[in-house]
Amino acid sequence: MDAFDAGAGGILRQPKAVWATAGASVVAFMGIGLVDPILPSIAQGLDATASQVSLLFTSYFLITAVAMLLTGFVSSRLGGRGTLLLGLAFVVVFAALAGTSGSVGQLVGFRAGWGLGNALFVSTALAVIVGAAAGGSAAAILLYESALGLGMACGPLLGAVLGNASWRYPFFGTATLMAIGFLCIAAFLKEQPRPARRTSLLDPIRALGHGGLASAAASAFFYNYTFFTVLAFTPFVLNMTPYRSGAVFFAWGLLLAVFSVIVAPRMQRRFGSLKVLGASLVLLAADVLVLGYGDHTTAIVCTVLSGAFIGVNNTVYTELALGVSDAPRPVASAGYNFVRWFAAAAAPYFAPKIEEWTDVRIPFVVAAVTALIGALVVVVRRAALTDEAGQLATRHATEDGVGVFAN
Protein backbone atom coordinates (compact mmCIF):
# COMPACT_ATOMS: atom_id res chain seq x y z
CA MET A 1 0.00 0.00 0.00
CA ASP A 2 1.33 3.48 -0.89
CA ALA A 3 1.02 6.03 1.88
CA PHE A 4 -0.36 8.46 -0.70
CA ASP A 5 -3.13 6.05 -1.67
CA ALA A 6 -6.44 7.90 -1.68
CA GLY A 7 -8.06 5.00 0.18
CA ALA A 8 -8.91 4.97 3.86
CA GLY A 9 -5.31 4.41 4.88
CA GLY A 10 -3.82 7.06 2.57
CA ILE A 11 -2.30 10.37 3.53
CA LEU A 12 -4.94 12.27 1.55
CA ARG A 13 -7.93 10.81 3.39
CA GLN A 14 -7.67 12.18 6.89
CA PRO A 15 -10.16 13.55 9.44
CA LYS A 16 -10.71 17.31 9.65
CA ALA A 17 -8.95 17.38 13.01
CA VAL A 18 -5.77 16.02 11.41
CA TRP A 19 -5.88 18.57 8.60
CA ALA A 20 -6.48 21.41 11.07
CA THR A 21 -3.47 20.31 13.14
CA ALA A 22 -1.32 19.81 10.05
CA GLY A 23 -2.31 23.23 8.72
CA ALA A 24 -1.34 24.92 11.97
CA SER A 25 1.91 22.91 11.88
CA VAL A 26 2.72 24.43 8.48
CA VAL A 27 2.50 27.91 9.99
CA ALA A 28 4.52 26.82 13.04
CA PHE A 29 7.34 25.62 10.81
CA MET A 30 7.04 28.76 8.70
CA GLY A 31 8.08 30.65 11.83
CA ILE A 32 11.48 28.90 11.82
CA GLY A 33 12.58 30.12 8.38
CA LEU A 34 10.50 33.29 8.39
CA VAL A 35 13.37 35.52 9.46
CA ASP A 36 15.90 34.12 6.97
CA PRO A 37 15.37 36.63 4.15
CA ILE A 38 15.09 39.58 6.54
CA LEU A 39 18.09 38.91 8.80
CA PRO A 40 20.19 41.60 7.07
CA SER A 41 17.20 43.98 7.16
CA ILE A 42 16.70 43.36 10.89
CA ALA A 43 20.41 43.99 11.50
CA GLN A 44 20.19 47.26 9.59
CA GLY A 45 16.87 48.33 11.12
CA LEU A 46 17.97 47.68 14.71
CA ASP A 47 21.63 48.67 14.18
CA ALA A 48 22.82 45.19 15.18
CA THR A 49 25.65 42.90 14.11
CA ALA A 50 25.19 39.53 12.40
CA SER A 51 26.09 37.67 15.59
CA GLN A 52 23.54 39.71 17.58
CA VAL A 53 20.77 39.06 15.05
CA SER A 54 21.64 35.37 14.96
CA LEU A 55 20.51 35.24 18.59
CA LEU A 56 16.97 35.27 17.17
CA PHE A 57 17.56 31.61 16.37
CA THR A 58 19.61 30.86 19.48
CA SER A 59 17.06 32.16 21.98
CA TYR A 60 14.24 30.50 20.05
CA PHE A 61 15.80 27.05 19.95
CA LEU A 62 17.42 27.18 23.40
CA ILE A 63 14.02 27.76 24.98
CA THR A 64 12.51 25.17 22.62
CA ALA A 65 15.07 22.58 23.77
CA VAL A 66 14.50 23.17 27.47
CA ALA A 67 10.73 23.35 27.00
CA MET A 68 10.77 19.84 25.53
CA LEU A 69 11.01 18.59 29.11
CA LEU A 70 7.73 20.36 29.82
CA THR A 71 5.69 19.23 26.83
CA GLY A 72 4.82 15.76 28.07
CA PHE A 73 4.25 17.06 31.59
CA VAL A 74 1.80 19.67 30.29
CA SER A 75 0.07 17.54 27.63
CA SER A 76 -0.56 14.64 30.05
CA ARG A 77 -2.43 17.10 32.27
CA LEU A 78 -4.11 19.45 29.79
CA GLY A 79 -4.56 16.89 27.03
CA GLY A 80 -3.41 17.20 23.42
CA ARG A 81 -6.02 19.77 22.43
CA GLY A 82 -5.41 22.02 25.43
CA THR A 83 -1.64 21.90 24.96
CA LEU A 84 -1.91 22.75 21.26
CA LEU A 85 -4.13 25.73 22.01
CA LEU A 86 -1.83 26.93 24.80
CA GLY A 87 1.19 26.71 22.51
CA LEU A 88 -0.60 28.55 19.71
CA ALA A 89 -1.68 31.28 22.12
CA PHE A 90 1.95 31.80 23.18
CA VAL A 91 3.06 32.03 19.54
CA VAL A 92 0.33 34.52 18.62
CA VAL A 93 1.21 36.81 21.54
CA PHE A 94 5.00 36.70 21.23
CA ALA A 95 5.09 36.84 17.42
CA ALA A 96 2.96 40.00 17.58
CA LEU A 97 5.19 41.46 20.31
CA ALA A 98 8.28 40.66 18.19
CA GLY A 99 6.93 42.94 15.50
CA THR A 100 6.84 45.83 17.99
CA SER A 101 10.46 45.43 19.16
CA GLY A 102 12.53 48.56 19.56
CA SER A 103 15.86 46.82 20.05
CA VAL A 104 17.53 43.54 19.16
CA GLY A 105 17.43 42.59 22.85
CA GLN A 106 13.65 42.89 22.95
CA LEU A 107 13.31 40.92 19.72
CA VAL A 108 15.53 38.12 21.04
CA GLY A 109 13.46 37.98 24.24
CA PHE A 110 10.16 37.81 22.37
CA ARG A 111 11.55 35.07 20.13
CA ALA A 112 12.34 33.10 23.29
CA GLY A 113 8.67 33.27 24.32
CA TRP A 114 7.75 32.27 20.79
CA GLY A 115 10.04 29.26 21.15
CA LEU A 116 8.21 28.14 24.28
CA GLY A 117 4.89 28.20 22.46
CA ASN A 118 6.35 26.46 19.44
CA ALA A 119 7.78 23.67 21.62
CA LEU A 120 4.40 23.04 23.22
CA PHE A 121 2.70 23.03 19.86
CA VAL A 122 5.14 21.16 17.60
CA SER A 123 5.90 18.24 19.92
CA THR A 124 2.22 17.76 20.73
CA ALA A 125 1.11 18.18 17.11
CA LEU A 126 3.13 15.16 16.01
CA ALA A 127 1.59 13.00 18.74
CA VAL A 128 -1.92 14.28 17.90
CA ILE A 129 -1.50 13.63 14.18
CA VAL A 130 -0.14 10.13 14.83
CA GLY A 131 -3.02 9.41 17.22
CA ALA A 132 -5.81 10.79 15.05
CA ALA A 133 -4.63 9.97 11.53
CA ALA A 134 -6.17 7.23 9.41
CA GLY A 135 -3.69 4.70 8.06
CA GLY A 136 -1.32 4.29 11.00
CA SER A 137 1.92 5.99 11.90
CA ALA A 138 3.58 5.87 8.46
CA ALA A 139 0.89 8.03 6.83
CA ALA A 140 0.84 10.31 9.88
CA ILE A 141 4.60 10.87 9.84
CA LEU A 142 4.54 11.63 6.12
CA LEU A 143 1.76 14.14 6.69
CA TYR A 144 3.78 15.75 9.49
CA GLU A 145 6.90 15.86 7.31
CA SER A 146 4.78 17.38 4.51
CA ALA A 147 3.74 20.14 6.91
CA LEU A 148 7.37 20.64 7.92
CA GLY A 149 8.56 20.86 4.32
CA LEU A 150 5.75 23.16 3.21
CA GLY A 151 6.30 25.41 6.22
CA MET A 152 10.05 25.53 5.66
CA ALA A 153 9.44 26.44 2.00
CA CYS A 154 6.74 29.06 2.59
CA GLY A 155 8.34 30.69 5.63
CA PRO A 156 11.17 32.41 3.70
CA LEU A 157 8.72 33.34 0.94
CA LEU A 158 6.34 34.99 3.39
CA GLY A 159 9.27 36.67 5.10
CA ALA A 160 10.48 38.05 1.78
CA VAL A 161 7.09 39.32 0.56
CA LEU A 162 6.14 40.99 3.84
CA GLY A 163 9.68 41.88 4.87
CA ASN A 164 10.34 43.79 1.67
CA ALA A 165 8.06 46.51 3.05
CA SER A 166 9.22 46.26 6.67
CA TRP A 167 11.05 43.66 8.71
CA ARG A 168 8.21 43.94 11.26
CA TYR A 169 5.43 42.72 8.97
CA PRO A 170 6.44 39.00 8.84
CA PHE A 171 6.01 38.79 12.61
CA PHE A 172 2.55 40.32 12.47
CA GLY A 173 1.68 38.01 9.56
CA THR A 174 2.73 34.94 11.53
CA ALA A 175 0.66 36.03 14.53
CA THR A 176 -2.38 36.39 12.28
CA LEU A 177 -1.92 32.97 10.65
CA MET A 178 -1.40 31.26 13.99
CA ALA A 179 -4.55 32.90 15.32
CA ILE A 180 -6.41 31.32 12.40
CA GLY A 181 -4.78 27.98 13.28
CA PHE A 182 -5.95 28.43 16.87
CA LEU A 183 -9.55 28.87 15.69
CA CYS A 184 -9.36 25.85 13.35
CA ILE A 185 -8.06 23.53 16.06
CA ALA A 186 -10.59 24.86 18.56
CA ALA A 187 -13.35 24.12 16.06
CA PHE A 188 -12.30 20.77 14.59
CA LEU A 189 -10.09 18.94 17.10
CA LYS A 190 -11.91 17.06 19.82
CA GLU A 191 -10.12 16.21 23.04
CA GLN A 192 -8.20 12.94 22.76
CA PRO A 193 -7.97 10.38 25.57
CA ARG A 194 -5.34 11.36 28.10
CA PRO A 195 -2.63 8.86 29.06
CA ALA A 196 -3.38 6.63 32.00
CA ARG A 197 -0.14 7.79 33.64
CA ARG A 198 0.88 11.41 33.87
CA THR A 199 4.29 12.25 32.46
CA SER A 200 6.90 13.64 34.84
CA LEU A 201 9.50 16.26 33.96
CA LEU A 202 12.26 13.64 34.09
CA ASP A 203 10.58 11.02 31.87
CA PRO A 204 12.18 12.37 28.64
CA ILE A 205 15.61 12.23 30.30
CA ARG A 206 14.95 8.67 31.47
CA ALA A 207 13.88 7.73 27.95
CA LEU A 208 17.34 8.75 26.73
CA GLY A 209 18.74 5.89 28.81
CA HIS A 210 17.62 3.66 25.95
CA GLY A 211 20.63 3.01 23.72
CA GLY A 212 18.79 3.30 20.43
CA LEU A 213 17.10 6.59 21.26
CA ALA A 214 20.27 8.06 22.76
CA SER A 215 22.21 7.13 19.61
CA ALA A 216 19.60 8.67 17.32
CA ALA A 217 19.54 11.84 19.43
CA ALA A 218 23.34 12.13 19.51
CA SER A 219 23.61 11.74 15.74
CA ALA A 220 20.76 14.23 15.23
CA PHE A 221 22.52 16.72 17.53
CA PHE A 222 25.53 16.96 15.21
CA TYR A 223 23.34 16.91 12.11
CA ASN A 224 21.24 19.79 13.44
CA TYR A 225 24.33 21.92 13.90
CA THR A 226 24.95 21.54 10.16
CA PHE A 227 21.29 22.09 9.31
CA PHE A 228 21.03 25.36 11.22
CA THR A 229 24.36 26.66 10.02
CA VAL A 230 22.83 26.53 6.56
CA LEU A 231 19.53 28.02 7.68
CA ALA A 232 20.77 30.81 9.97
CA PHE A 233 24.24 31.74 8.68
CA THR A 234 23.96 31.36 4.90
CA PRO A 235 21.66 34.43 4.43
CA PHE A 236 24.52 36.66 5.61
CA VAL A 237 26.93 34.96 3.22
CA LEU A 238 24.58 35.26 0.24
CA ASN A 239 23.87 38.92 1.17
CA MET A 240 20.86 39.22 -1.15
CA THR A 241 17.70 41.30 -1.15
CA PRO A 242 14.75 39.82 0.80
CA TYR A 243 13.04 38.76 -2.44
CA ARG A 244 16.10 36.99 -3.83
CA SER A 245 16.97 35.37 -0.53
CA GLY A 246 13.34 34.31 -0.09
CA ALA A 247 13.36 32.72 -3.54
CA VAL A 248 16.53 30.76 -2.75
CA PHE A 249 15.14 29.40 0.50
CA PHE A 250 11.76 28.74 -1.07
CA ALA A 251 13.48 26.47 -3.61
CA TRP A 252 15.46 24.96 -0.73
CA GLY A 253 12.23 24.26 1.15
CA LEU A 254 10.58 22.70 -1.89
CA LEU A 255 13.45 20.24 -2.25
CA LEU A 256 13.25 19.55 1.48
CA ALA A 257 9.53 18.76 1.18
CA VAL A 258 9.85 16.56 -1.91
CA PHE A 259 12.77 14.54 -0.56
CA SER A 260 11.31 14.13 2.93
CA VAL A 261 7.87 13.00 1.79
CA ILE A 262 8.43 11.26 -1.55
CA VAL A 263 12.08 10.33 -2.01
CA ALA A 264 13.14 9.32 1.50
CA PRO A 265 10.52 6.56 2.04
CA ARG A 266 11.34 4.97 -1.30
CA MET A 267 15.08 5.05 -0.60
CA GLN A 268 14.51 3.57 2.85
CA ARG A 269 12.56 0.63 1.45
CA ARG A 270 15.23 -0.06 -1.14
CA PHE A 271 18.48 0.51 0.75
CA GLY A 272 17.56 0.55 4.45
CA SER A 273 17.28 3.52 6.77
CA LEU A 274 20.78 3.55 8.20
CA LYS A 275 22.50 3.33 4.83
CA VAL A 276 20.33 6.14 3.51
CA LEU A 277 20.96 8.27 6.59
CA GLY A 278 24.73 7.73 6.58
CA ALA A 279 25.06 8.48 2.86
CA SER A 280 22.85 11.56 3.09
CA LEU A 281 24.90 12.97 5.97
CA VAL A 282 28.15 12.48 4.03
CA LEU A 283 26.67 14.16 0.96
CA LEU A 284 25.41 17.04 3.11
CA ALA A 285 28.93 17.48 4.51
CA ALA A 286 30.36 17.67 0.98
CA ASP A 287 27.65 20.10 -0.07
CA VAL A 288 28.23 22.61 2.75
CA LEU A 289 32.00 22.41 2.21
CA VAL A 290 31.56 23.38 -1.44
CA LEU A 291 29.08 26.06 -0.35
CA GLY A 292 31.74 27.65 1.82
CA TYR A 293 34.53 27.57 -0.74
CA GLY A 294 32.59 28.20 -3.96
CA ASP A 295 31.72 31.49 -5.64
CA HIS A 296 28.37 33.25 -5.13
CA THR A 297 26.52 31.23 -7.76
CA THR A 298 27.91 27.98 -6.38
CA ALA A 299 26.84 29.02 -2.87
CA ILE A 300 23.26 29.56 -4.11
CA VAL A 301 23.16 26.17 -5.85
CA CYS A 302 24.59 24.34 -2.84
CA THR A 303 22.18 26.10 -0.48
CA VAL A 304 19.21 24.92 -2.55
CA LEU A 305 20.69 21.42 -2.98
CA SER A 306 21.19 21.03 0.77
CA GLY A 307 17.39 20.96 1.09
CA ALA A 308 17.35 17.52 -0.55
CA PHE A 309 19.75 15.99 1.99
CA ILE A 310 18.08 17.76 4.91
CA GLY A 311 14.69 16.44 3.77
CA VAL A 312 15.93 12.85 3.72
CA ASN A 313 17.61 13.20 7.11
CA ASN A 314 14.55 14.75 8.76
CA THR A 315 12.30 11.87 7.74
CA VAL A 316 14.68 9.13 8.84
CA TYR A 317 15.49 10.79 12.16
CA THR A 318 11.82 11.42 12.95
CA GLU A 319 10.85 7.81 12.34
CA LEU A 320 13.79 6.50 14.35
CA ALA A 321 12.98 8.80 17.26
CA LEU A 322 9.36 7.64 17.31
CA GLY A 323 10.15 3.96 17.02
CA VAL A 324 13.49 3.12 18.58
CA SER A 325 12.44 2.91 22.21
CA ASP A 326 9.61 1.40 24.18
CA ALA A 327 8.79 4.78 25.78
CA PRO A 328 5.50 6.43 24.79
CA ARG A 329 5.91 8.37 21.57
CA PRO A 330 5.45 11.85 23.15
CA VAL A 331 8.05 11.04 25.81
CA ALA A 332 10.56 9.62 23.31
CA SER A 333 10.02 12.59 21.01
CA ALA A 334 10.54 15.04 23.87
CA GLY A 335 13.81 13.40 24.94
CA TYR A 336 15.09 13.27 21.37
CA ASN A 337 14.15 16.89 20.66
CA PHE A 338 15.62 18.04 23.98
CA VAL A 339 19.04 16.89 22.75
CA ARG A 340 18.91 17.92 19.12
CA TRP A 341 17.48 21.43 19.57
CA PHE A 342 20.52 22.45 21.62
CA ALA A 343 22.55 22.18 18.41
CA ALA A 344 19.96 24.31 16.63
CA ALA A 345 20.56 26.93 19.32
CA ALA A 346 24.35 26.64 19.14
CA ALA A 347 24.89 26.86 15.37
CA PRO A 348 23.36 30.33 14.79
CA TYR A 349 25.48 31.72 17.64
CA PHE A 350 28.80 30.06 16.88
CA ALA A 351 28.79 30.31 13.07
CA PRO A 352 29.09 34.13 12.92
CA LYS A 353 31.47 34.08 15.90
CA ILE A 354 33.72 31.60 14.08
CA GLU A 355 33.64 33.88 11.04
CA GLU A 356 34.71 36.83 13.21
CA TRP A 357 37.59 34.79 14.65
CA THR A 358 38.71 33.28 11.33
CA ASP A 359 37.05 33.84 7.94
CA VAL A 360 33.75 33.16 6.19
CA ARG A 361 34.73 29.64 5.02
CA ILE A 362 35.52 28.10 8.39
CA PRO A 363 31.92 27.98 9.72
CA PHE A 364 31.07 25.72 6.79
CA VAL A 365 34.12 23.55 7.47
CA VAL A 366 32.86 23.09 11.03
CA ALA A 367 29.38 22.31 9.69
CA ALA A 368 30.82 19.69 7.34
CA VAL A 369 32.70 18.09 10.22
CA THR A 370 29.59 17.92 12.42
CA ALA A 371 27.64 16.22 9.62
CA LEU A 372 30.40 13.64 9.33
CA ILE A 373 30.37 13.10 13.10
CA GLY A 374 26.62 12.47 12.83
CA ALA A 375 27.31 9.85 10.17
CA LEU A 376 30.07 8.34 12.34
CA VAL A 377 27.63 7.92 15.24
CA VAL A 378 25.32 6.01 12.90
CA VAL A 379 28.17 3.72 11.86
CA VAL A 380 29.53 3.14 15.37
CA ARG A 381 26.08 2.53 16.85
CA ARG A 382 24.86 0.58 13.85
CA ALA A 383 24.27 -2.64 15.77
CA ALA A 384 21.85 -1.01 18.23
CA LEU A 385 20.19 1.12 15.58
CA THR A 386 19.83 -1.78 13.15
CA ASP A 387 18.08 -3.83 15.81
CA GLU A 388 15.77 -0.95 16.62
CA ALA A 389 15.15 -0.16 12.96
CA GLY A 390 14.13 -3.75 12.44
CA GLN A 391 11.65 -3.51 15.32
CA LEU A 392 10.27 -0.33 13.76
CA ALA A 393 9.85 -2.02 10.42
CA THR A 394 7.86 -4.78 12.13
CA ARG A 395 5.68 -2.20 13.84
CA HIS A 396 4.99 -0.43 10.54
CA ALA A 397 4.20 -3.72 8.85
CA THR A 398 1.66 -4.47 11.56
CA GLU A 399 0.08 -1.02 11.59
CA ASP A 400 0.18 -0.12 7.91
CA GLY A 401 0.59 -3.30 5.94
CA VAL A 402 4.01 -2.18 4.67
CA GLY A 403 7.54 -2.13 6.02
CA VAL A 404 9.05 1.33 5.95
CA PHE A 405 12.54 0.07 6.67
CA ALA A 406 14.46 -2.57 4.80
CA ASN A 407 17.14 -4.40 6.72
N, C-alpha and C positions, 0 to 999 in steps of 0.2 A: 504494500500500500504506500503511495506517495503522500507525504505530509501535506501537499498542496491539493490533494484530491478534494473535489467539491462535495464529496459525500459527508456523512455524519461525523467521520473522524478526521476530516480535512481541516487545514488551517483557515479556510475561507468560510466555513460554516460554524460560527461560534455564537454563543449567547450575547445579548446586548451588553450585559455586565462586563464581559471580557473585552468587547470592542471599546467600551467607555474607559476601562482601565488602560488598555493599550494606547488609546488616543491620548490620554493624559500622560502616559509614559513617553510618547513622542515629544511632547512639549517639555517634559522634565529633562530629557536628554538634549533637547535643543538648547537648554540653559547652559550645558557644559561648553559647547562650541560657540555659543552666541557672541562672546566677547572677542573671539579670534580676529575677525576683520577690523575691529575697532580698538585693538590694543594700542597701536600708535596714536590714534585719535584721543584715547583716554589719557595717555602719557602727555600729549600736547595740551589737552584741555585742562588737566589738573597739575601741569608743570611737574611731572614725575619722571623718574628714570625707568628704564625697561625692567630692572630688577624690582623696583617698587610696585610697578603695575603687575608684574608676574605674581605678586602676592595675592591677587584676585583668585588665582587658581589654588595657591598654597593654603590660604585660609579656608577656602571652600572645601577642599579635599581633606584637610587635616580634621576639621570638624566632622566631615562625613565619615572618616575612618573611626574616630572615637565614638560617634553616634551609633555606629553599627552594633556596639555592645548594648545599646538601649532599645534597638528596634524590636527584638524578640520580647524583651521585657514589657514594652508598651503594647505590642500587638496581641500578646497573650492575655492582656487585661482589657484593652479597648476593643479588641477584635480587628479583623482586617479592614473592614469598612471605616471604622472610627480612626484607625491609624492612618489610612490613606487620606482621609479628610483633614486630619490634624497636620500631616505633612504638607498637603496642598495649601492649607491656610498659612503656614509659615512661609512657604515660597511666595505666595501672593503678596504678603506684607513686606517681606524683606527685599523682594525684587523691585517693588514699587519704591521702597525707601532708597535702594541703590541708585535709582534714577534721580534722586534729589541730593545726592552727595555733593558736598562742597570741598572735599579734600580726598586724597587717595586713602588716607587712614579711615575715614568714614566708609568709603566704598568697600574697603577690605573687610571692615567689621560687618557691614550689611551682607556681604557675600558669605561670611561665616554663618550668619543666621539662616541664609538661603541654603547653605550646605546641610544644616541640621534638618530642615524641612525635606530636602531632597533625599537624605538618608532614610528618613522615616517612610517616605513615599516609595522610592525605587526598590528597596529591599522587600517591602511588603507587597508591592505590585507584582513582582515575580511570583511570590507565593500564591497570591490571589489568582493570577492568570493560570498557574499550574493547577490550582484547586478547582477552578470553575470552567476551564476549557474542555471542549469536547475533543476526544481523540487522544487523550493521555498526555504525558509529559513532553514527548517529542514535538508534537504540534504546538504545544504551549510555549516551549523554549524557542521554537522558530518564530512564533508570533512576537515574543518578547524581543528577540534579536532583530526582527523586522522593525519594531518600534525604535530600538536603539539606533539602527542604521539610518532610518528615516529622520530621526531627531538629530543625529550627528550631521546629516547632510543638510537639513533645512536650517539648523541653528546658525551656521555662518552666513547663509543666504539672507535670513531674516536680519541678522546683525548688520550685514552690508546695506540692505535696502533702507532700514530704519536709521542705521548709524551714519549714513551718508549725510543726513540732515543734522543729526546731533547724536553724540555718543550716549545721551541719556535715553533716547527713544526705545532702543532695544530692551532696556530693563522694564519700561512701562508696558511694552508690547508683550513681554513674557508674563508679567503680572496679570494682564488681561486674559491671555490664553489659559493660564492656569486657573483663573477664576471660572472660566467656561468649563474646564476639566472638573473642577470642584462640583459645579452644578450637575454635570453629566453623571458623575459617580454617585452623587447624592440621589439622583433620580433613578438610575438603572441598577446599581449594585445593592443587592440585599445582603444583610449581615450573614457571614458564613459561620459555621460551627466553630467555637473556640476550642483550643486544645484542652485535653483533660487535665494536663499538668501545666501550670504557669511556668514560663521561662524566667530563669534568674539572670542577673547581669553577667555572671561568670560562665554560663552555659556555652556561649560561643568560644571562650578561651578553652574550656574543657574539650570541646569538639575538635580543637586543633591538636589535641593529644593523639588523634588518629593519624597514623603515618601517611595514608593516602591523601587526606585532606591537607595536612601540613605540607606535604611535598607540592601539591597543586598550588597552594597559597604562596609558598616560597618562590616557585618558578614564576607565578603571576606577578609577584612583587617586582622582580627584576624586569619582566616584560613591560609592566606598567610604567616604569621609569622611562623606557624607550618610547612608549606610546605617547606619554605626556610631554616628553621633550619635543616630539614632532608637533603636537597640538598647541603647546603654549609658547615654545621658543621660535619655531619656524616663521610665524608672522613677522617678527622683528628682522629676521634674516632676509625674507622676501621683500620687505619694505615697499608694499604696494598700496594702492588706494583701497578703501573699504570694498568697492565693487569688485575689483580684480582679485583681492584676497578672498572675498566671499565666494567668487566663482571657483577659485582653486580648491577651497575646502568643501564646496558643494560637490565638485567632481570627486574629491577624496571620500566624502561621505557616501556618495552613490556606489563607489567601488566597495566600500566597507559593507554597505547593505547587501549588495549582490553576492559578495563572497561569503558573508556570514550566513545568509539565508539559503542560497542556492548552491554555491560551489562547495562550501565546507562539508555539508552532510554527505554529498556524493563522494568527495575525496576520503572522508572517514570510512565509508562503507567499503571503498576499494582498497585503501592502503592501511587503514587502522589509525586510530586517533593519535597515538603517541608519535608515530612516524610523520604524520601530517603536521603535528604541532612542532616537533623538532625541526623539520625542514622549513616551515614557515618562519620560525624564529631566526634561523640562520639567514634566510633570504631577507628578512627585515633588517638584520644587522648590516648586511651588504648594502641594502638600499639606503639606510641613513648615513652610512659612511660615504657613499657616492654623493648623497645630498650635501654633505658638509664640504666636500672637496671639489664639487662641480661648479660650473658657471651658473648664472641666474636661471637660464632656461632649464638646465639639468636639474637644478634645485626644485623648480616647479614640477617637472615630470616625476621626480622621485617622491615629492610630497604627495602627489596624487596617487602614485603607485603604492605607497605605503598603506593606503586604505585597504588594498586587497589582502595584504598579509595581516593587518590588524583585524579585519573582518573574520578571517579564518581563525585566528588566535582567540578572539572573543567567544566564538561559538564553542570551541573545544574546551576552553577553560570553564565556561559557564556550565556545560554539561558535566564535566568532571567534578566541579564544586558541588553540584546538586546530587551527584550519585556515588561519590567515592566513600562516604562514611555512612554509618548507620544512624547518625543523628538526624533529627527532623530537618527537613529541607530549610525552613527559615533559620534554624540555629546554625546549620552548616554554612549557609550562605552568609550569615552575619560574621562568623569567624573568618571565613575566606576573604570577605570584603574588608574586614578590619585590618588584615595584613596588607592586602594589595593597594588600598587607597592611601596608605602612608607613602608609597612610592609616587603616587599621583600628586601628593602634596610636595614631595621633595624635588621632583624634576623641574617644575616651573621656577623654584627658588634657586636651585644650584646651577641650572643651565646658564642663565645670564651672569651669575657670579663667576662661573668657570671662564666665560668669555672675557669678563673684566680682568681676570687673573692671567689669562693666556691669550687666545685669539678665537675667532668665530668658529673655527673648525673643530676645536677640541671638545665642545659639548656634544657634538655628533659622534666623535670617537668614543666618548664615555657611553653614549646611548647604544652604540654598536656593541660595546663590551657587555653592557647589562643584558642585551638581548641574547648574546652568546651564553652568558651565565645562566639565563633562564632555560636555554636549550640544554646546557650541561646538567642542570638539576633534573630535567626530564630523563636524560640518559642514565645518570647515576641512580636515580630512584625508579628506574624502569620496572624492576621486578614488582615493587609494591603497586605502582600505577597500572601495570599491565593486569595484575590480579583484580584491581578495583575496576578497571575499564571493562574487563570481562564480566564482572558482576553487573555493571551498568548496562552492558549489552543485553544480558539476560533479562534485566528488569524492563528494558524497552521492548524486548520481544514479547514479554508477557503483557505489557500494557497496550502496546500499539500494533502488535502483529509483525513488527520489523525489528531488526537489530541495527541500531545506529552505529555501533562500533564493530569493526572487524578485527579479529585478533591477529 
